[in-house]
């Protein structure tokens, strides 16, 4: 349950950060956009992938 909530939190961070990065790009603020994409979005995408894989594998292992 806690890992599912953590996954949801990472997804919220990704959604909000993508919006802010888009706004920064539209405003011509390339530095902020780069920071958000390279540091926040990529890190959270990796965490979402790891958590998703773990939850799927745990779920499949519990079926046996």
mmCIF file of the N, C-alpha and C atoms, coordinates in Angstrom:
data_MODEL
# 
_entry.id   MODEL 
# 
loop_
_atom_site.group_PDB 
_atom_site.id 
_atom_site.type_symbol 
_atom_site.label_atom_id 
_atom_site.label_alt_id 
_atom_site.label_comp_id 
_atom_site.label_asym_id 
_atom_site.label_entity_id 
_atom_site.label_seq_id 
_atom_site.pdbx_PDB_ins_code 
_atom_site.Cartn_x 
_atom_site.Cartn_y 
_atom_site.Cartn_z 
_atom_site.occupancy 
_atom_site.B_iso_or_equiv 
_atom_site.pdbx_formal_charge 
_atom_site.auth_seq_id 
_atom_site.auth_comp_id 
_atom_site.auth_asym_id 
_atom_site.auth_atom_id 
_atom_site.pdbx_PDB_model_num 
ATOM 1   N N  . UNK A 1 1  ? 0.820  -1.195  0.000   1.00 0.00 ? 1  UNK A N  1 
ATOM 2   C CA . UNK A 1 1  ? 0.000  0.000   0.000   1.00 0.00 ? 1  UNK A CA 1 
ATOM 3   C C  . UNK A 1 1  ? 0.869  1.267   0.000   1.00 0.00 ? 1  UNK A C  1 
ATOM 4   N N  . UNK A 1 2  ? 1.896  1.288   0.840   1.00 0.00 ? 2  UNK A N  1 
ATOM 5   C CA . UNK A 1 2  ? 2.750  2.473   0.919   1.00 0.00 ? 2  UNK A CA 1 
ATOM 6   C C  . UNK A 1 2  ? 3.492  2.704   -0.399  1.00 0.00 ? 2  UNK A C  1 
ATOM 7   N N  . UNK A 1 3  ? 3.930  1.623   -1.045  1.00 0.00 ? 3  UNK A N  1 
ATOM 8   C CA . UNK A 1 3  ? 4.639  1.781   -2.309  1.00 0.00 ? 3  UNK A CA 1 
ATOM 9   C C  . UNK A 1 3  ? 3.710  2.290   -3.410  1.00 0.00 ? 3  UNK A C  1 
ATOM 10  N N  . UNK A 1 4  ? 2.461  1.894   -3.379  1.00 0.00 ? 4  UNK A N  1 
ATOM 11  C CA . UNK A 1 4  ? 1.493  2.406   -4.347  1.00 0.00 ? 4  UNK A CA 1 
ATOM 12  C C  . UNK A 1 4  ? 1.279  3.904   -4.148  1.00 0.00 ? 4  UNK A C  1 
ATOM 13  N N  . UNK A 1 5  ? 1.233  4.323   -2.899  1.00 0.00 ? 5  UNK A N  1 
ATOM 14  C CA . UNK A 1 5  ? 1.077  5.751   -2.611  1.00 0.00 ? 5  UNK A CA 1 
ATOM 15  C C  . UNK A 1 5  ? 2.317  6.531   -3.033  1.00 0.00 ? 5  UNK A C  1 
ATOM 16  N N  . UNK A 1 6  ? 3.495  5.928   -2.836  1.00 0.00 ? 6  UNK A N  1 
ATOM 17  C CA . UNK A 1 6  ? 4.731  6.566   -3.280  1.00 0.00 ? 6  UNK A CA 1 
ATOM 18  C C  . UNK A 1 6  ? 4.748  6.708   -4.796  1.00 0.00 ? 6  UNK A C  1 
ATOM 19  N N  . UNK A 1 7  ? 4.305  5.679   -5.493  1.00 0.00 ? 7  UNK A N  1 
ATOM 20  C CA . UNK A 1 7  ? 4.212  5.732   -6.953  1.00 0.00 ? 7  UNK A CA 1 
ATOM 21  C C  . UNK A 1 7  ? 3.279  6.859   -7.389  1.00 0.00 ? 7  UNK A C  1 
ATOM 22  N N  . UNK A 1 8  ? 2.145  6.986   -6.750  1.00 0.00 ? 8  UNK A N  1 
ATOM 23  C CA . UNK A 1 8  ? 1.208  8.066   -7.071  1.00 0.00 ? 8  UNK A CA 1 
ATOM 24  C C  . UNK A 1 8  ? 1.833  9.434   -6.820  1.00 0.00 ? 8  UNK A C  1 
ATOM 25  N N  . UNK A 1 9  ? 2.597  9.556   -5.753  1.00 0.00 ? 9  UNK A N  1 
ATOM 26  C CA . UNK A 1 9  ? 3.254  10.834  -5.443  1.00 0.00 ? 9  UNK A CA 1 
ATOM 27  C C  . UNK A 1 9  ? 4.265  11.195  -6.530  1.00 0.00 ? 9  UNK A C  1 
ATOM 28  N N  . UNK A 1 10 ? 5.041  10.224  -6.988  1.00 0.00 ? 10 UNK A N  1 
ATOM 29  C CA . UNK A 1 10 ? 5.995  10.483  -8.075  1.00 0.00 ? 10 UNK A CA 1 
ATOM 30  C C  . UNK A 1 10 ? 5.258  10.899  -9.356  1.00 0.00 ? 10 UNK A C  1 
ATOM 31  N N  . UNK A 1 11 ? 4.127  10.288  -9.624  1.00 0.00 ? 11 UNK A N  1 
ATOM 32  C CA . UNK A 1 11 ? 3.349  10.632  -10.815 1.00 0.00 ? 11 UNK A CA 1 
ATOM 33  C C  . UNK A 1 11 ? 2.801  12.060  -10.720 1.00 0.00 ? 11 UNK A C  1 
ATOM 34  N N  . UNK A 1 12 ? 2.399  12.474  -9.536  1.00 0.00 ? 12 UNK A N  1 
ATOM 35  C CA . UNK A 1 12 ? 1.935  13.856  -9.334  1.00 0.00 ? 12 UNK A CA 1 
ATOM 36  C C  . UNK A 1 12 ? 3.082  14.833  -9.576  1.00 0.00 ? 12 UNK A C  1 
ATOM 37  N N  . UNK A 1 13 ? 4.243  14.515  -9.026  1.00 0.00 ? 13 UNK A N  1 
ATOM 38  C CA . UNK A 1 13 ? 5.415  15.370  -9.220  1.00 0.00 ? 13 UNK A CA 1 
ATOM 39  C C  . UNK A 1 13 ? 5.731  15.491  -10.705 1.00 0.00 ? 13 UNK A C  1 
ATOM 40  N N  . UNK A 1 14 ? 5.684  14.370  -11.415 1.00 0.00 ? 14 UNK A N  1 
ATOM 41  C CA . UNK A 1 14 ? 5.959  14.400  -12.860 1.00 0.00 ? 14 UNK A CA 1 
ATOM 42  C C  . UNK A 1 14 ? 4.961  15.278  -13.605 1.00 0.00 ? 14 UNK A C  1 
ATOM 43  N N  . UNK A 1 15 ? 3.692  15.105  -13.314 1.00 0.00 ? 15 UNK A N  1 
ATOM 44  C CA . UNK A 1 15 ? 2.645  15.871  -14.000 1.00 0.00 ? 15 UNK A CA 1 
ATOM 45  C C  . UNK A 1 15 ? 2.826  17.371  -13.762 1.00 0.00 ? 15 UNK A C  1 
ATOM 46  N N  . UNK A 1 16 ? 3.047  17.745  -12.512 1.00 0.00 ? 16 UNK A N  1 
ATOM 47  C CA . UNK A 1 16 ? 3.194  19.167  -12.180 1.00 0.00 ? 16 UNK A CA 1 
ATOM 48  C C  . UNK A 1 16 ? 4.488  19.741  -12.756 1.00 0.00 ? 16 UNK A C  1 
ATOM 49  N N  . UNK A 1 17 ? 5.558  18.967  -12.692 1.00 0.00 ? 17 UNK A N  1 
ATOM 50  C CA . UNK A 1 17 ? 6.848  19.449  -13.189 1.00 0.00 ? 17 UNK A CA 1 
ATOM 51  C C  . UNK A 1 17 ? 6.822  19.617  -14.698 1.00 0.00 ? 17 UNK A C  1 
ATOM 52  N N  . UNK A 1 18 ? 6.155  18.709  -15.399 1.00 0.00 ? 18 UNK A N  1 
ATOM 53  C CA . UNK A 1 18 ? 6.028  18.858  -16.864 1.00 0.00 ? 18 UNK A CA 1 
ATOM 54  C C  . UNK A 1 18 ? 5.289  20.149  -17.214 1.00 0.00 ? 18 UNK A C  1 
ATOM 55  N N  . UNK A 1 19 ? 4.264  20.467  -16.452 1.00 0.00 ? 19 UNK A N  1 
ATOM 56  C CA . UNK A 1 19 ? 3.520  21.713  -16.687 1.00 0.00 ? 19 UNK A CA 1 
ATOM 57  C C  . UNK A 1 19 ? 4.421  22.922  -16.476 1.00 0.00 ? 19 UNK A C  1 
ATOM 58  N N  . UNK A 1 20 ? 5.168  22.921  -15.397 1.00 0.00 ? 20 UNK A N  1 
ATOM 59  C CA . UNK A 1 20 ? 6.057  24.045  -15.093 1.00 0.00 ? 20 UNK A CA 1 
ATOM 60  C C  . UNK A 1 20 ? 7.185  24.138  -16.115 1.00 0.00 ? 20 UNK A C  1 
ATOM 61  N N  . UNK A 1 21 ? 7.725  22.995  -16.522 1.00 0.00 ? 21 UNK A N  1 
ATOM 62  C CA . UNK A 1 21 ? 8.790  22.996  -17.538 1.00 0.00 ? 21 UNK A CA 1 
ATOM 63  C C  . UNK A 1 21 ? 8.272  23.556  -18.854 1.00 0.00 ? 21 UNK A C  1 
ATOM 64  N N  . UNK A 1 22 ? 7.055  23.205  -19.218 1.00 0.00 ? 22 UNK A N  1 
ATOM 65  C CA . UNK A 1 22 ? 6.444  23.738  -20.440 1.00 0.00 ? 22 UNK A CA 1 
ATOM 66  C C  . UNK A 1 22 ? 6.272  25.250  -20.344 1.00 0.00 ? 22 UNK A C  1 
ATOM 67  N N  . UNK A 1 23 ? 5.835  25.722  -19.189 1.00 0.00 ? 23 UNK A N  1 
ATOM 68  C CA . UNK A 1 23 ? 5.679  27.163  -18.986 1.00 0.00 ? 23 UNK A CA 1 
ATOM 69  C C  . UNK A 1 23 ? 7.024  27.875  -19.074 1.00 0.00 ? 23 UNK A C  1 
ATOM 70  N N  . UNK A 1 24 ? 8.050  27.275  -18.505 1.00 0.00 ? 24 UNK A N  1 
ATOM 71  C CA . UNK A 1 24 ? 9.392  27.865  -18.565 1.00 0.00 ? 24 UNK A CA 1 
ATOM 72  C C  . UNK A 1 24 ? 9.883  27.922  -20.005 1.00 0.00 ? 24 UNK A C  1 
ATOM 73  N N  . UNK A 1 25 ? 9.650  26.864  -20.759 1.00 0.00 ? 25 UNK A N  1 
ATOM 74  C CA . UNK A 1 25 ? 10.066 26.845  -22.169 1.00 0.00 ? 25 UNK A CA 1 
ATOM 75  C C  . UNK A 1 25 ? 9.316  27.908  -22.962 1.00 0.00 ? 25 UNK A C  1 
ATOM 76  N N  . UNK A 1 26 ? 8.020  28.024  -22.722 1.00 0.00 ? 26 UNK A N  1 
ATOM 77  C CA . UNK A 1 26 ? 7.218  29.038  -23.424 1.00 0.00 ? 26 UNK A CA 1 
ATOM 78  C C  . UNK A 1 26 ? 7.674  30.450  -23.093 1.00 0.00 ? 26 UNK A C  1 
ATOM 79  N N  . UNK A 1 27 ? 8.185  30.645  -21.876 1.00 0.00 ? 27 UNK A N  1 
ATOM 80  C CA . UNK A 1 27 ? 8.654  31.962  -21.444 1.00 0.00 ? 27 UNK A CA 1 
ATOM 81  C C  . UNK A 1 27 ? 10.092 32.227  -21.891 1.00 0.00 ? 27 UNK A C  1 
ATOM 82  N N  . UNK A 1 28 ? 10.705 31.224  -22.531 1.00 0.00 ? 28 UNK A N  1 
ATOM 83  C CA . UNK A 1 28 ? 12.083 31.386  -22.987 1.00 0.00 ? 28 UNK A CA 1 
ATOM 84  C C  . UNK A 1 28 ? 13.121 31.169  -21.899 1.00 0.00 ? 28 UNK A C  1 
ATOM 85  N N  . UNK A 1 29 ? 12.708 30.577  -20.799 1.00 0.00 ? 29 UNK A N  1 
ATOM 86  C CA . UNK A 1 29 ? 13.618 30.325  -19.679 1.00 0.00 ? 29 UNK A CA 1 
ATOM 87  C C  . UNK A 1 29 ? 14.218 28.930  -19.842 1.00 0.00 ? 29 UNK A C  1 
ATOM 88  N N  . UNK A 1 30 ? 15.198 28.841  -20.711 1.00 0.00 ? 30 UNK A N  1 
ATOM 89  C CA . UNK A 1 30 ? 15.792 27.550  -21.040 1.00 0.00 ? 30 UNK A CA 1 
ATOM 90  C C  . UNK A 1 30 ? 16.523 26.918  -19.859 1.00 0.00 ? 30 UNK A C  1 
ATOM 91  N N  . UNK A 1 31 ? 17.120 27.732  -19.005 1.00 0.00 ? 31 UNK A N  1 
ATOM 92  C CA . UNK A 1 31 ? 17.842 27.204  -17.849 1.00 0.00 ? 31 UNK A CA 1 
ATOM 93  C C  . UNK A 1 31 ? 16.919 26.476  -16.888 1.00 0.00 ? 31 UNK A C  1 
ATOM 94  N N  . UNK A 1 32 ? 15.786 27.089  -16.586 1.00 0.00 ? 32 UNK A N  1 
ATOM 95  C CA . UNK A 1 32 ? 14.818 26.453  -15.686 1.00 0.00 ? 32 UNK A CA 1 
ATOM 96  C C  . UNK A 1 32 ? 14.252 25.201  -16.318 1.00 0.00 ? 32 UNK A C  1 
ATOM 97  N N  . UNK A 1 33 ? 13.924 25.277  -17.599 1.00 0.00 ? 33 UNK A N  1 
ATOM 98  C CA . UNK A 1 33 ? 13.401 24.120  -18.300 1.00 0.00 ? 33 UNK A CA 1 
ATOM 99  C C  . UNK A 1 33 ? 14.402 22.971  -18.263 1.00 0.00 ? 33 UNK A C  1 
ATOM 100 N N  . UNK A 1 34 ? 15.656 23.261  -18.550 1.00 0.00 ? 34 UNK A N  1 
ATOM 101 C CA . UNK A 1 34 ? 16.688 22.224  -18.542 1.00 0.00 ? 34 UNK A CA 1 
ATOM 102 C C  . UNK A 1 34 ? 16.851 21.610  -17.159 1.00 0.00 ? 34 UNK A C  1 
ATOM 103 N N  . UNK A 1 35 ? 16.854 22.439  -16.127 1.00 0.00 ? 35 UNK A N  1 
ATOM 104 C CA . UNK A 1 35 ? 16.974 21.953  -14.760 1.00 0.00 ? 35 UNK A CA 1 
ATOM 105 C C  . UNK A 1 35 ? 15.821 21.016  -14.411 1.00 0.00 ? 35 UNK A C  1 
ATOM 106 N N  . UNK A 1 36 ? 14.616 21.433  -14.736 1.00 0.00 ? 36 UNK A N  1 
ATOM 107 C CA . UNK A 1 36 ? 13.441 20.618  -14.410 1.00 0.00 ? 36 UNK A CA 1 
ATOM 108 C C  . UNK A 1 36 ? 13.450 19.298  -15.174 1.00 0.00 ? 36 UNK A C  1 
ATOM 109 N N  . UNK A 1 37 ? 13.777 19.360  -16.451 1.00 0.00 ? 37 UNK A N  1 
ATOM 110 C CA . UNK A 1 37 ? 13.765 18.141  -17.258 1.00 0.00 ? 37 UNK A CA 1 
ATOM 111 C C  . UNK A 1 37 ? 14.896 17.206  -16.850 1.00 0.00 ? 37 UNK A C  1 
ATOM 112 N N  . UNK A 1 38 ? 16.106 17.738  -16.733 1.00 0.00 ? 38 UNK A N  1 
ATOM 113 C CA . UNK A 1 38 ? 17.255 16.864  -16.480 1.00 0.00 ? 38 UNK A CA 1 
ATOM 114 C C  . UNK A 1 38 ? 17.323 16.363  -15.041 1.00 0.00 ? 38 UNK A C  1 
ATOM 115 N N  . UNK A 1 39 ? 16.932 17.165  -14.086 1.00 0.00 ? 39 UNK A N  1 
ATOM 116 C CA . UNK A 1 39 ? 17.072 16.758  -12.688 1.00 0.00 ? 39 UNK A CA 1 
ATOM 117 C C  . UNK A 1 39 ? 15.785 16.179  -12.097 1.00 0.00 ? 39 UNK A C  1 
ATOM 118 N N  . UNK A 1 40 ? 14.680 16.830  -12.321 1.00 0.00 ? 40 UNK A N  1 
ATOM 119 C CA . UNK A 1 40 ? 13.450 16.413  -11.644 1.00 0.00 ? 40 UNK A CA 1 
ATOM 120 C C  . UNK A 1 40 ? 12.699 15.358  -12.456 1.00 0.00 ? 40 UNK A C  1 
ATOM 121 N N  . UNK A 1 41 ? 12.431 15.652  -13.717 1.00 0.00 ? 41 UNK A N  1 
ATOM 122 C CA . UNK A 1 41 ? 11.616 14.736  -14.511 1.00 0.00 ? 41 UNK A CA 1 
ATOM 123 C C  . UNK A 1 41 ? 12.325 13.409  -14.735 1.00 0.00 ? 41 UNK A C  1 
ATOM 124 N N  . UNK A 1 42 ? 13.555 13.438  -15.162 1.00 0.00 ? 42 UNK A N  1 
ATOM 125 C CA . UNK A 1 42 ? 14.263 12.170  -15.438 1.00 0.00 ? 42 UNK A CA 1 
ATOM 126 C C  . UNK A 1 42 ? 14.415 11.323  -14.182 1.00 0.00 ? 42 UNK A C  1 
ATOM 127 N N  . UNK A 1 43 ? 14.712 11.957  -13.058 1.00 0.00 ? 43 UNK A N  1 
ATOM 128 C CA . UNK A 1 43 ? 14.847 11.213  -11.805 1.00 0.00 ? 43 UNK A CA 1 
ATOM 129 C C  . UNK A 1 43 ? 13.526 10.574  -11.403 1.00 0.00 ? 43 UNK A C  1 
ATOM 130 N N  . UNK A 1 44 ? 12.447 11.331  -11.485 1.00 0.00 ? 44 UNK A N  1 
ATOM 131 C CA . UNK A 1 44 ? 11.143 10.801  -11.091 1.00 0.00 ? 44 UNK A CA 1 
ATOM 132 C C  . UNK A 1 44 ? 10.645 9.747   -12.067 1.00 0.00 ? 44 UNK A C  1 
ATOM 133 N N  . UNK A 1 45 ? 10.944 9.908   -13.356 1.00 0.00 ? 45 UNK A N  1 
ATOM 134 C CA . UNK A 1 45 ? 10.564 8.872   -14.319 1.00 0.00 ? 45 UNK A CA 1 
ATOM 135 C C  . UNK A 1 45 ? 11.251 7.554   -13.980 1.00 0.00 ? 45 UNK A C  1 
ATOM 136 N N  . UNK A 1 46 ? 12.507 7.627   -13.592 1.00 0.00 ? 46 UNK A N  1 
ATOM 137 C CA . UNK A 1 46 ? 13.230 6.412   -13.223 1.00 0.00 ? 46 UNK A CA 1 
ATOM 138 C C  . UNK A 1 46 ? 12.601 5.786   -11.972 1.00 0.00 ? 46 UNK A C  1 
ATOM 139 N N  . UNK A 1 47 ? 12.258 6.600   -10.995 1.00 0.00 ? 47 UNK A N  1 
ATOM 140 C CA . UNK A 1 47 ? 11.639 6.081   -9.775  1.00 0.00 ? 47 UNK A CA 1 
ATOM 141 C C  . UNK A 1 47 ? 10.283 5.442   -10.072 1.00 0.00 ? 47 UNK A C  1 
ATOM 142 N N  . UNK A 1 48 ? 9.499  6.069   -10.951 1.00 0.00 ? 48 UNK A N  1 
ATOM 143 C CA . UNK A 1 48 ? 8.200  5.502   -11.329 1.00 0.00 ? 48 UNK A CA 1 
ATOM 144 C C  . UNK A 1 48 ? 8.405  4.151   -12.000 1.00 0.00 ? 48 UNK A C  1 
ATOM 145 N N  . UNK A 1 49 ? 9.390  4.072   -12.882 1.00 0.00 ? 49 UNK A N  1 
ATOM 146 C CA . UNK A 1 49 ? 9.655  2.804   -13.562 1.00 0.00 ? 49 UNK A CA 1 
ATOM 147 C C  . UNK A 1 49 ? 10.054 1.727   -12.561 1.00 0.00 ? 49 UNK A C  1 
ATOM 148 N N  . UNK A 1 50 ? 10.997 2.042   -11.657 1.00 0.00 ? 50 UNK A N  1 
ATOM 149 C CA . UNK A 1 50 ? 11.437 1.061   -10.670 1.00 0.00 ? 50 UNK A CA 1 
ATOM 150 C C  . UNK A 1 50 ? 10.279 0.592   -9.792  1.00 0.00 ? 50 UNK A C  1 
ATOM 151 N N  . UNK A 1 51 ? 9.508  1.532   -9.282  1.00 0.00 ? 51 UNK A N  1 
ATOM 152 C CA . UNK A 1 51 ? 8.389  1.168   -8.414  1.00 0.00 ? 51 UNK A CA 1 
ATOM 153 C C  . UNK A 1 51 ? 7.343  0.349   -9.158  1.00 0.00 ? 51 UNK A C  1 
ATOM 154 N N  . UNK A 1 52 ? 7.032  0.740   -10.381 1.00 0.00 ? 52 UNK A N  1 
ATOM 155 C CA . UNK A 1 52 ? 6.044  0.009   -11.177 1.00 0.00 ? 52 UNK A CA 1 
ATOM 156 C C  . UNK A 1 52 ? 6.500  -1.420  -11.422 1.00 0.00 ? 52 UNK A C  1 
ATOM 157 N N  . UNK A 1 53 ? 7.752  -1.581  -11.810 1.00 0.00 ? 53 UNK A N  1 
ATOM 158 C CA . UNK A 1 53 ? 8.293  -2.922  -12.052 1.00 0.00 ? 53 UNK A CA 1 
ATOM 159 C C  . UNK A 1 53 ? 8.260  -3.760  -10.780 1.00 0.00 ? 53 UNK A C  1 
ATOM 160 N N  . UNK A 1 54 ? 8.631  -3.165  -9.674  1.00 0.00 ? 54 UNK A N  1 
ATOM 161 C CA . UNK A 1 54 ? 8.626  -3.893  -8.414  1.00 0.00 ? 54 UNK A CA 1 
ATOM 162 C C  . UNK A 1 54 ? 7.210  -4.333  -8.046  1.00 0.00 ? 54 UNK A C  1 
ATOM 163 N N  . UNK A 1 55 ? 6.263  -3.422  -8.159  1.00 0.00 ? 55 UNK A N  1 
ATOM 164 C CA . UNK A 1 55 ? 4.881  -3.739  -7.796  1.00 0.00 ? 55 UNK A CA 1 
ATOM 165 C C  . UNK A 1 55 ? 4.298  -4.811  -8.699  1.00 0.00 ? 55 UNK A C  1 
ATOM 166 N N  . UNK A 1 56 ? 4.603  -4.755  -9.994  1.00 0.00 ? 56 UNK A N  1 
ATOM 167 C CA . UNK A 1 56 ? 4.113  -5.771  -10.924 1.00 0.00 ? 56 UNK A CA 1 
ATOM 168 C C  . UNK A 1 56 ? 4.739  -7.126  -10.585 1.00 0.00 ? 56 UNK A C  1 
ATOM 169 N N  . UNK A 1 57 ? 6.046  -7.148  -10.386 1.00 0.00 ? 57 UNK A N  1 
ATOM 170 C CA . UNK A 1 57 ? 6.723  -8.407  -10.078 1.00 0.00 ? 57 UNK A CA 1 
ATOM 171 C C  . UNK A 1 57 ? 6.269  -8.980  -8.747  1.00 0.00 ? 57 UNK A C  1 
ATOM 172 N N  . UNK A 1 58 ? 6.040  -8.130  -7.770  1.00 0.00 ? 58 UNK A N  1 
ATOM 173 C CA . UNK A 1 58 ? 5.553  -8.590  -6.462  1.00 0.00 ? 58 UNK A CA 1 
ATOM 174 C C  . UNK A 1 58 ? 4.153  -9.177  -6.592  1.00 0.00 ? 58 UNK A C  1 
ATOM 175 N N  . UNK A 1 59 ? 3.336  -8.512  -7.389  1.00 0.00 ? 59 UNK A N  1 
ATOM 176 C CA . UNK A 1 59 ? 1.967  -8.979  -7.612  1.00 0.00 ? 59 UNK A CA 1 
ATOM 177 C C  . UNK A 1 59 ? 1.968  -10.331 -8.318  1.00 0.00 ? 59 UNK A C  1 
ATOM 178 N N  . UNK A 1 60 ? 2.820  -10.465 -9.333  1.00 0.00 ? 60 UNK A N  1 
ATOM 179 C CA . UNK A 1 60 ? 2.890  -11.735 -10.066 1.00 0.00 ? 60 UNK A CA 1 
ATOM 180 C C  . UNK A 1 60 ? 3.433  -12.857 -9.194  1.00 0.00 ? 60 UNK A C  1 
ATOM 181 N N  . UNK A 1 61 ? 4.405  -12.545 -8.349  1.00 0.00 ? 61 UNK A N  1 
ATOM 182 C CA . UNK A 1 61 ? 5.000  -13.561 -7.482  1.00 0.00 ? 61 UNK A CA 1 
ATOM 183 C C  . UNK A 1 61 ? 3.997  -14.047 -6.438  1.00 0.00 ? 61 UNK A C  1 
ATOM 184 N N  . UNK A 1 62 ? 3.097  -13.173 -6.038  1.00 0.00 ? 62 UNK A N  1 
ATOM 185 C CA . UNK A 1 62 ? 2.108  -13.544 -5.032  1.00 0.00 ? 62 UNK A CA 1 
ATOM 186 C C  . UNK A 1 62 ? 0.995  -14.426 -5.557  1.00 0.00 ? 62 UNK A C  1 
ATOM 187 N N  . UNK A 1 63 ? 0.899  -14.572 -6.866  1.00 0.00 ? 63 UNK A N  1 
ATOM 188 C CA . UNK A 1 63 ? -0.180 -15.365 -7.458  1.00 0.00 ? 63 UNK A CA 1 
ATOM 189 C C  . UNK A 1 63 ? 0.076  -16.867 -7.398  1.00 0.00 ? 63 UNK A C  1 
ATOM 190 N N  . UNK A 1 64 ? 1.360  -17.247 -7.250  1.00 0.00 ? 64 UNK A N  1 
ATOM 191 C CA . UNK A 1 64 ? 1.699  -18.662 -7.321  1.00 0.00 ? 64 UNK A CA 1 
ATOM 192 C C  . UNK A 1 64 ? 1.236  -19.406 -6.145  1.00 0.00 ? 64 UNK A C  1 
# 
